[in-house]
């Protein structure tokens, strides 16, 4: 089902160039510097239970589309916060996916799943209500074999390194178990401090108190709080972390005086901050994290612009990350200025900016990254992790920021089996874009070959210090 020329230009000249470029990168190792795969998979190396648990239940790309068409999340086996009843028959869940397979036409989810079905499990027929049980049985039988355990798939995918993402309150026991197992697969962590730097995060005060208990620092005062965060960053580095990640609602930053920061922190601990003060505190913490990155060398990622948990009913029943996050308009030029005034000219600091607001690429992100030594632009992300989104990204960013102020590709996924598909899509789209530049005599083909390898492999490895 997978056409060898998928995503290549229809123009014969450009298609031939894209084929030659793809031949240079199609089989390169995967560098996955940021994502949300579960480290327990690699620590325990247990078989995935069944096709629905692997492909449907944990994947908000899959169940989001079904929910939009009226399919209840309970019927897809998505766990409820209160432990209430949900569908547990994985075959029924799978049949629901198959019956609604037409909903995914033209979406990247369809492309990723088709890729996994065919290349991993040898499925050569389209998923449908009629084929659902046959395909389920084919995948289920494979999952029961040693070749489909997480570590075996990691090696089969040709993953050189993968970074998971954990809260500062995570003891990183799974990463410790991976290290002590002697397995050679490289799985590192990344530091995601949102639960202890966002006053509006549920349980913020208790989280800060737990941070103090873990580090032996007095997080009841500003100095102890910062010391505790620095302590946990160092702990994460011991388990391979090379980056931090910040999922704030906006890109707002601040550079307050120590006295003002202390007063604001005290209000946050008391739970008396207004929404505007919560935003100011988050902004101050981005600047504090950037200053810490100058000290400890961790690459900083800022993922702003998502209105989290937009659907309160879904959040109340199922919690975070259930397909109800929405993109918002995002300002960078003014929002980042306090941070950039402080650290933007530092050549030893790397801050990678992401966006869910595509209008900001040419207007703000490319000019910023095309000037400040500390800034790089992250790849097309989340809603725009798609062939069209990737192509729009290249077309709007490259003319101002070039290629080398970007950082290649990262898959940013919870769906383990989609990783090879996502990287393959990115490599094909980049080859298609480079082929056009060669055909238009804007690049020589030898330059395009070097760029194709950079975009697929070297830029991510270098930017994330991997």
Secondary structure by P-SEA (a helix, b strand, c coil): cccccccccccaaaaaaaaaaaaacccccccccccccccccccccccccccccccccccaaaaaaaaaacccccccccccccccccccaaaaaaaaaaaacccccccaaaaaaaaaacccccccccccccaaaaaaaaaaaaaacccccaaaaaaaacccbbbbbbcccccaaaaaaaaacccccccbbbbbccccccccccaaaaaaaaaaaacccccccaaaaaaaaaaaaaaaaaacccbbbbbccccccccccaaaaaaaaaaaaaccccaaaaaaaaaaaaaaaaaaaaacbbbbbbbccccccccaaaaacccccccccccccccccccaaaaaacccccccbbbbbbbcccccccccaaaaaaccccbbbbccccccccaaaaaaaaaacccccccccccccccccccccaaaaaaaaaaaaaaaaaaaaaaaccccaaaaaaaaaaaaccaaaaaacc
